[in-house]
Structures are given as C-alpha cells and as structure tokens.
Amino acid sequence: MTKNLESAVKNLKVSGDIVDLVLAGIVKYFAEKALTPLVGNGNLVSGISKLGIGVVLDMFGGSSKIAKIGKTAMVLDGVEDLTQSTIKMIMGKIPALGGNKANEIATI
C-alpha cells in the first residue's frame, strides 16, 4: 500500500510544474481578494477582467517564472469566475440545479 502511494506521488502528472501551480494558487487567492472591490468576484465582469489580465501578462510579461505564475493564477481565477457566473445564470432554469420549483409536487 505504501509503495503504491509513493509510486503514485512520484509519477503524478499535472499540466505544469507542481511548484508553479501551488504558487499560482497562492497568488490567485491574494489577487482575488485585491480585485474583488474593483470587479467583483464570480461574475461575468470579473471573469473577463481576470482573463484579460492573464492575456496581458502573456503578451507583455515575458517568460519569467513570476510572469508564468501570475498568468496561470489570473487565467484560473477568470475561468472559475466565468463558470460560477454561468452556473448562477442557469440555476433558475434547470430544475436539477434548483430552478423552477413551482412545478414540484409537495410531499410529506
């Protein structure tokens, strides 16, 4: 069991360097807190804004480790915000996601 776990951790494959991804997660947390008063969080405006920051960092940030981490953080946060925004928009329209409960039959 321990060898299997050890082997799984050693062979863990992610889309990028694991240290960079952890650092991007930390940057994402603080950037989200800093940007929320300006563009909100979990909405269409914040998602597009954060993706835009990621694109600008990609275009002008160079290939430094800091630029890559910042770009990754902004793109991940932007995608998360767009996903949250989309789910909020469709929740009222899809019964399985909690919408349109008027047609439900009350049960005891």
Secondary structure as UniProt FT lines:
FT   HELIX           2..10
FT   HELIX           18..39
FT   HELIX           44..60
FT   TURN            62..63
FT   HELIX           65..91
FT   TURN            92..93
FT   HELIX           95..97
FT   HELIX           101..103
//
